Amino acid sequence: MTIGKVQRFLIKCFGKPRKLKKRPLLKESHYKQKKNFAKYIIENDIDHKKIYFTDEKRFLLNFAPNPQNNQIRLTKESKKLFKKNNDKINKLMTIELEKHPKGIMVAGGVSSY
């Protein structure tokens, strides 16, 4: 098999390859900051009950299928239905996407309480 045939076979089986999103790893400076934070709490005799960690996350209700290129990935069954002009699949393919999708922001916090 040549490289072209292997590549076509893999694309046929698994779809086009996508790049993984890189996420930053913790560096030595991050570990030092964590240690310094812990030392600061111990040295200044801060009550651990007064420490409160928070974070938030936005959940989108209707978003672009693939934000990199707005492509929709179809399964083998849905590809067959698309070729047969199935109304259900055609409606999904022609949905107009909003520029700013609706979503819900959820926030949470953690403390010793």
N, C-alpha and C positions, 0 to 999 in steps of 0.2 A: 504494500500500500504506500502510496506517496503521501506526503504531508497534506496536500490538498484534500485527498480522500478521507484521511483521518480527521482532519478539521471539520469537514462537512458532516461526517458521521457523528462527531461529538456535538456539533451544533444541532443536528437532527434529534439526538437523544436528549440533550440537556438544555438546549436553547443557547443563545449567544452569551459568551462569558461577560461578567460584569466585574469591575474593579471593586475591591473591598474598601470601605471607608477606613482611613487610618485614624486611629485614636492615639492620643499622646500617652506614653508610658510615664510612670512616676520616675522622676529623676532624683539624684542624690539631694538636690536642693529641696525637693518636696519633703523628703524624710527629715532633713534638718529643720524645716519649718514645723513639722509635727512635733519633733523633740523639743524645740524651743517653746512651743505652745504648752506642752506638758510641764516643762520646767517652770514656765511663768506661772502656771496655776499652782504648782507646789510651793514655789518660793514666796508668792504673795498670799498664800493661805486663802485662796479663793474657794468659796463654798461650791461644791460640785452641783448643788441643786440650783444654782443661779445660771448654769450654762445651758443653752438652748440652741440646737442645731436645726436649720430649716433648709428646705429645697422646694423647687417647684418644677412642674412638667406640663407642657401643653399637649393635649390630645386633639388631633384634627378629626372632624366629623366627616367631611368630604374633601379628599385631597387628591392630587394628581397621582396616577398609578405608579409612575416612576419619575421622580423629580428631576433626574438627570436629562431625560429626553422625552418625557411624557408618553412613553410607550406602554401598552397594555400587554401583559404576558398571558397567553392563552394555553389551555391544556389541549391535549389531542382531541378530546370530545368537543370542546368549544370551537376548535378550529374547523371540525367537520360541520358543526351547526352554522358557523359563519359562512362556510362555502355554500351551504344549502339555503342561505338567506333567511335564517331563523330570526323572527322578530325580536325575541328576548336578547339575543347577542347583538343585533343591530342597534337596539336602544342603548345598550351599554357602550357601544363604540361611538355613538354620536352625542353623548352627554357633553354639554359645554361646561368647562371647568371655570370656577370663579378665580379671580386674580388673588383675592385674599380669602382663603377657605375658612369656614366657621369652625370653631373649636372650643374646648373647655380648658381652662387653666386650673390645675389642681395643686395646692400647696400643702405641705406637711411639715411637722416639726417633731423633734425628739428631745426629751429631757428626762431627768431622773424621776420625775413625777409620773 
